[in-house]
Amino acid sequence: MNYVKNLDELVEIRNDLKRQKKIVVFTNGVFDILHAGHVDYITKAKEKGDILIVAVNSDSSVRRIKGELRPIVPQHERAFIISSLKPVDFVVIFNEDTPHEVITKLVPDVLVKGADWEIEKIVGRDIVEANGGKVETIEFINDQSTTNIIQTILERF
């Protein structure tokens, strides 16, 4: 079964899940070089509902946000890896710099971001809360990041 969907497919799935009264959790990110922090974060996000949808930034989006040398791992591989994690139900790739359009179309019940984000600045918060949903943050277990991993690799050569 392919858990990576386009947005139109995911909207249909979301509508069906709503009819089933399933709590849909949404999060997003680059997820370039997967590490323990990512897995912990995704696992904790799933605990907040029945279905977890993860939106992954496209390669062009990552380049605009992180610079021309990123991503390291292409979008379809990143999406496949994320979709293979046990807590993840569906993945969608988005081209915009933020997931605002995806959130607007899916209207998740719970929107999750890392605790490094102030709730007031989380993209899509207005949409989720206006529709009776909630926005939550998750503490990171460590200081691990893809940027730190890349820096470690560079320092060793």
Secondary structure, DSSP 8 states (H G I E B T S, - for coil): ---B--HHHHHHHHHHHHHTT--EEEEEE---S--HHHHHHHHHHHTTSSEEEEEEE-HHHHHHHH-TT--SS-HHHHHHHHHTSTT--EEEEE-SSSSHHHHHHH--SEEEEETTS-GGG-TTHHHHHHTT-EEEEE--SSS--HHHHHHHHHHT-
